[in-house]
């Protein structure tokens, strides 16, 4: 198959952690050809969805991990699969790319389906499962957020469309910084904030469960660094081996059919204790860590699901 990757610059990725690199590596091993382009080179041209990018081969040599050909323009309708893999922020640039890629649905499989990526971003899809999630509010209004804090005590406040642990704050019951944080966030962004009741179980880890075509295939536990609330590996969280609990399987059984129906082939959900906190569909990570812990070729399972769709 002809595979295109829409992603951030590949030269900067960590080949031992980046899921996009691992997916490209497995695709190449399966005989597929690779094309790379960044989101700013995606375009609509008189009825065609095009991209300016480069043919690509990959190898597991850090610093020399991607060999790129000459820059050229392609019609993405000529490709079998396009991977939507750039990282958030989930801003209007990101949303516009989903609208353009949505126009390929008659010819090309876009993973994950851009229509539902656009309509079900990470921190909003969980709202369909309130019984699985901690108490949550989404608001820009300070009075609403303050009332939520008064009701629940310790809370987490973060940007609604953030990623990688950036801008995540723990406010304890007696913390007096809510107004200042609200001023800070609303001073540079028109987006709402999301607040959730703090879950002390995060000290034991924030579990990332990987689902392929709606089915759980394994999990890793991300343990916060000493003195940190955030467990994201971008900010020092430590991955460790972990199994799936009955509660994890219960959560997956509830959300899995929805993910499959919406063509969300590769998804990573976040579970703290007994609660689902996020459903990551934009650019989930974690497959390399899971492969090392479990010895299972997760990338191959993802490609098998894609190949079944194309067949």
C-alpha positions in Angstrom: 0.0 0.0 0.0 0.9 3.7 -0.4 1.0 5.3 3.0 1.2 9.0 3.8 2.1 10.3 7.3 0.8 13.8 8.2 2.9 14.6 11.3 5.3 17.0 13.0 8.9 17.0 11.7 10.2 13.5 11.8 13.8 14.5 12.3 13.1 15.5 15.9 11.4 12.4 17.1 12.7 9.9 19.7 12.9 6.7 17.8 12.7 4.7 21.1 9.4 6.3 22.2 7.6 7.8 19.2 4.6 5.9 18.1 4.5 7.4 14.6 8.0 6.3 13.9 7.2 2.8 15.1 4.1 2.7 12.8 6.2 3.8 9.8 8.9 1.2 10.7 6.3 -1.6 10.8 4.6 -0.4 7.6 8.0 -0.5 5.8 8.7 -4.0 7.1 5.3 -5.1 5.6 6.3 -3.8 2.2 4.3 -0.6 2.1 5.8 2.6 0.7 6.0 5.8 2.9 5.4 9.5 2.2 6.0 12.2 4.8 4.6 15.7 5.0 3.8 18.3 7.7 0.3 19.7 8.2 1.3 23.2 6.8 1.9 21.5 3.4 -1.7 20.1 3.2 -3.9 21.9 0.7 -7.2 22.0 -1.2 -6.6 22.8 -4.9 -9.6 23.0 -7.2 -11.2 19.9 -5.9 -8.1 17.9 -5.0 -6.5 17.4 -1.6 -2.8 17.7 -2.1 0.3 17.6 0.0 3.9 18.7 -0.6 6.3 16.3 1.1 8.9 13.6 0.5 9.2 9.9 0.0 10.6 8.3 3.1 12.4 5.3 4.4 13.2 4.7 8.0 15.7 2.8 10.1 16.3 2.5 13.8 19.4 4.7 14.0 18.9 7.8 16.1 19.9 10.9 14.1 19.8 9.0 10.8 16.4 7.4 11.3 14.6 9.0 8.3 15.9 9.3 4.7 13.8 11.8 2.8 13.6 12.2 -1.0 13.1 15.4 -3.0 10.2 17.6 -2.1 7.2 16.9 -4.4 3.5 17.5 -4.6 1.1 14.5 -4.5 -2.6 14.0 -4.7 -3.6 12.2 -1.5 -6.5 10.5 -3.3 -3.8 8.3 -4.9 -2.8 6.9 -1.4 -4.3 3.9 0.3 -3.9 5.3 3.8 -3.2 8.7 5.3 -2.1 8.8 9.0 -3.4 11.9 10.9 -0.5 12.0 13.4 0.4 15.6 14.3 0.4 16.5 17.9 -2.1 19.0 19.3 -2.8 21.8 20.2 -6.2 21.1 18.9 -6.6 24.6 17.4 -8.2 25.9 14.2 -5.2 24.8 12.1 -5.7 21.2 13.4 -9.5 21.4 12.8 -9.0 22.7 9.3 -6.8 19.8 8.4 -9.5 17.4 9.6 -12.0 19.1 7.3 -9.6 18.7 4.3 -8.8 15.1 5.0 -12.5 14.3 5.4 -12.8 14.9 1.7 -10.7 11.8 1.0 -13.2 9.4 2.4 -14.3 8.0 -1.0 -10.7 7.0 -2.0 -8.5 6.9 1.0 -8.6 5.5 4.6 -7.6 8.3 7.0 -6.6 7.0 10.4 -8.1 8.0 12.7 -11.3 9.1 11.0 -10.9 12.9 10.8 -14.7 13.6 11.2 -14.8 11.9 14.6 -11.3 13.2 15.6 -12.8 16.7 15.1 -16.0 16.0 16.9 -14.6 13.8 19.8 -11.3 15.3 20.9 -9.6 13.9 24.0 -11.3 15.7 26.8 -14.7 15.9 25.3 -15.5 12.3 24.2 -15.4 11.3 27.9 -18.4 13.4 28.5 -20.6 10.7 26.9 -19.6 8.4 29.8 -20.2 10.5 33.0 -20.5 7.4 35.2 -17.0 6.3 34.2 -15.3 9.6 34.8 -14.5 11.8 37.9 -16.7 14.8 38.5 -16.0 17.3 35.7 -16.8 20.8 34.7 -16.0 22.6 31.5 -16.3 26.4 31.7 -14.6 29.7 31.0 -16.6 31.5 33.7 -14.7 31.8 37.0 -17.8 31.7 39.2 -18.6 28.2 37.8 -15.1 26.9 38.3 -14.9 28.3 41.8 -18.2 26.7 42.8 -16.9 23.4 41.5 -13.8 23.8 43.6 -15.8 24.6 46.7 -17.9 21.5 46.2 -15.1 19.0 45.5 -12.0 20.4 47.3 -8.8 19.4 45.6 -9.2 19.8 41.8 -7.1 19.6 38.6 -7.5 22.5 36.2 -6.1 22.4 32.7 -6.6 23.8 29.2 -9.4 22.0 27.4 -7.3 21.4 24.2 -3.9 21.0 25.7 -1.6 18.0 25.6 1.5 16.4 27.1 0.7 17.6 30.6 1.3 21.2 29.7 -0.7 23.7 31.8 -2.0 21.1 34.3 -2.4 22.5 37.8 -3.4 20.8 41.1 -5.3 23.3 43.3 -5.8 22.0 46.8 -8.8 22.9 49.0 -7.0 25.9 50.6 -5.2 27.1 47.5 -5.8 30.7 46.6 -4.5 30.8 43.1 -7.6 30.0 41.1 -8.4 33.6 40.2 -4.8 34.2 39.1 -4.7 31.0 37.0 -8.0 32.0 35.4 -6.6 35.4 34.5 -3.5 33.8 33.0 -5.4 31.3 30.8 -8.1 33.6 29.7 -5.6 36.3 28.9 -4.1 34.4 26.0 -6.9 32.0 25.0 -10.6 32.1 24.3 -11.0 28.4 25.1 -12.8 27.1 28.2 -10.9 25.3 31.0 -11.6 21.8 32.2 -11.7 21.0 35.9 -11.9 17.6 37.4 -12.0 16.3 41.0 -8.4 15.4 42.0 -7.9 11.6 42.2 -5.2 10.7 44.8 -4.7 7.4 43.1 -2.6 9.3 40.5 0.3 8.9 42.9 0.2 5.1 42.0 0.2 6.0 38.3 -1.9 7.1 35.3 -2.6 4.0 33.2 -2.5 4.3 29.4 -4.6 1.6 27.8 -4.2 1.0 24.1 -7.2 -0.1 22.1 -7.1 -1.2 18.4 -10.4 -1.1 16.6 -12.2 -0.9 19.9 -10.4 -3.8 21.6 -7.9 -3.4 24.4 -4.5 -4.9 23.7 -2.6 -3.9 26.8 -1.5 -1.1 29.1 1.4 0.8 30.6 1.4 2.6 33.9 2.9 6.1 33.9 4.1 7.1 37.4 4.7 10.8 38.2 8.2 11.9 39.1 8.8 12.8 42.7 7.1 16.1 43.6 5.0 16.0 40.4 1.2 15.5 39.9 1.5 15.0 36.2 2.4 11.5 35.0 2.9 12.3 31.3 6.2 11.0 30.0 6.9 14.3 28.3 7.3 15.8 31.8 9.2 13.0 33.5 6.6 10.3 34.1 8.1 6.8 34.4 6.6 4.0 32.4 6.2 0.7 34.0 4.7 -2.7 33.2 1.1 -3.2 34.3 -1.8 -5.5 33.5 -5.5 -4.8 32.8 -7.9 -4.9 35.7 -11.5 -5.9 35.7 -12.4 -2.2 35.9 -10.2 -1.4 32.9 -11.9 -4.1 30.9 -15.3 -2.8 32.0 -14.4 0.7 30.8 -13.1 -0.7 27.5 -16.2 -2.8 27.0 -18.3 0.4 27.3 -16.3 2.7 25.0 -14.8 0.1 22.6 -17.9 -0.3 20.4 -18.3 3.5 20.0 -14.6 3.8 19.0 -15.0 1.0 16.4 -18.2 2.5 15.0 -16.5 5.9 14.6 -13.4 4.3 12.9 -11.0 5.2 15.6 -8.5 2.5 14.9 -5.7 3.5 17.3 -6.8 5.0 20.6 -5.1 5.5 24.0 -7.3 6.0 27.0 -6.1 7.3 30.4 -7.4 5.6 33.6 -6.6 6.8 37.1 -7.7 4.3 39.8 -11.3 3.4 38.8 -11.9 6.4 36.6 -11.6 7.2 32.9 -10.0 10.7 32.4 -9.3 11.0 28.7 -9.9 9.2 25.4 -6.9 10.1 23.1 -7.8 9.9 19.4 -5.7 12.8 17.9 -2.1 11.3 18.2 -2.0 8.6 20.9 1.3 7.3 22.1 2.6 4.4 24.2 3.0 1.5 21.8 6.8 1.2 22.0 6.7 1.0 25.8 3.9 -1.5 25.6 5.8 -3.6 23.1 8.9 -3.6 25.3 7.0 -4.6 28.4 4.7 -7.2 26.9 6.8 -8.5 23.9 3.8 -8.1 21.6 4.1 -6.3 18.2 1.3 -3.7 18.8 2.3 -1.9 15.6 1.6 -5.0 13.6 -1.8 -5.4 15.2 -2.6 -1.8 14.2 -1.6 -2.5 10.6 -3.5 -5.7 10.5 -6.6 -3.8 11.4 -5.9 -1.2 8.7 -5.2 -3.9 6.1 -8.5 -5.6 6.9 -10.3 -2.3 6.3 -8.5 -1.7 3.0 -9.1 -5.3 1.9 
